[in-house]
Amino acid sequence: MAVPGAEDHLVGAVRAGRAHHVRELLWAGADPETADTDGTPVLCLAVGAFDGYVAEALLDAGADPLRPLSDGTTPLLRAVASGNAGITGALLARAGERLAEEDREGLLACARRWSRTGAEAGLGRATGATGPAGRRRVVDRYHATEYDMITLGGGSVYDGHLAVLTGLEALFGVRRSFEELLARALARADGTHADWSETTAVLGDRLDDETWEAALSLRSDPDPLRRLFAADLVWHFVLIDGPPRAEEYLFERRALDVLLPWAVEETDPAVLVSVLNGLGELDDPRTEEVVLAHRAHPDPRVRSKVPGALRRTRTAFTHPEAWEVLAALARDPDARVRATVCEHLYAFQGRCRAASDILAGFLHEDDQMVRIKAVSGLADADDPRCVEGARLIGPVDRTEWPDTWLLDAVWRYERRRSG
């Protein structure tokens, strides 16, 4: 039975971007096809707000990405026009086999039109407004990438229409050449934008010799951006997503032979980070020595890769120098490096005094999340220092936490202690 007024609350929760609250209301019986007072479905509100987590909650509850709208569009077509590749992909996955050929052509035409025109000009055409447009960089955590958000005439779009087009073409069987996709990625000279990440993902999913050889041909390129593209692509090749396939194991073996010497030779920090990311996915003890060699690298982005690479090896943190290195990185001048050490230690199952001592050193960190995770790790290790650490966490709004397991670690510890 639906809770009275659940639909009104649902609109408010969607507008506020509270995905957990949205799911609670949907579980309570709110209709995922609810519309606001202007007749806009809540799924379109989520698309317009570039909120992938809320959109996913609505889709899970049955919101229709192909629902016909009064302006002749659908939520999916609006997602394409929004320039957000992650949300577009989420809606496409739910459209499934219902997409007719004319639907596919319409989606491709929309993405091509926006890509050709550009986000700013396209938004001006859609709103009838003239510039100058606002532009700011945004991080899309739902899809782990970045965009520029363009605002003009009261409307907003992300500038990821080329990324959207790349994803649509791959899904619909349009195979672009390696050179064309590389040109799309390099057009921005930016290794963090969605155009880049979508291109490497599409090429990485191919798992064929042609793409592999094309990537390796860039490894010794004098342009570090091209080397970064190659490293990111090799990293995607070794990421196993779903049931293992024989060809993936083949590329894992090939990648190890490429990445081990590359990690020693690479001079550009951004490229080296990507190389270490790839090594971190490979379960081979030889990676430990290579990674440890970078523990004092001048770039904190490189140093922050050391804890994860040590943990992912077959025998986590068993290298004779591992705890010494982790203790040194836990005192690193860069807060991001320290936070990375805490991230890998708080959930470490092989409890030992060395791990607890390092975690205890994070109880006075400025970052509250680091303090919370340090306390959780100490509590799970039955270290009494967690009790005092809990007092140092400070106030926490539990209503904003979809899962309070971390926050309840000390309570579980005290329950164990009391028998």
Secondary structure, DSSP 8 states (H G I E B T S, - for coil): ---TTHHHHHHHHHHHT-HHHHHHHHHTT--TT-B-TTS-BHHHHHHHTT-HHHHHHHHHTT--TT---TTS--HHHHHHHHT-HHHHHHHHHHHGGG--HHHHHHHHHHHHHHHHH-HHHHHHHHH---S--EEEEEEETTTTEEEEEEEETTEEEES-HHHHHHHHHHHTT----HHHHHHHHHTTT-TTBHHHHHHHHHHHTT--HHHHHHHHTTTT-SSHHHHHHHHHHHHHHH---SS--HHHHHHHHHHHHHHHHHHHH---HHHHHHHHHHHHTS--THHHHHHHTTTT-SSHHHHTTHHHHHHHSSSTT-STTHHHHHHHHTT-SSHHHHHHHHHHHTT-SS--HHHHHHHHTTTT-S-HHHHHHHHHHHHHTT-THHHHHHHHH----GGG-S--TTTTHHHHHHHHHT-
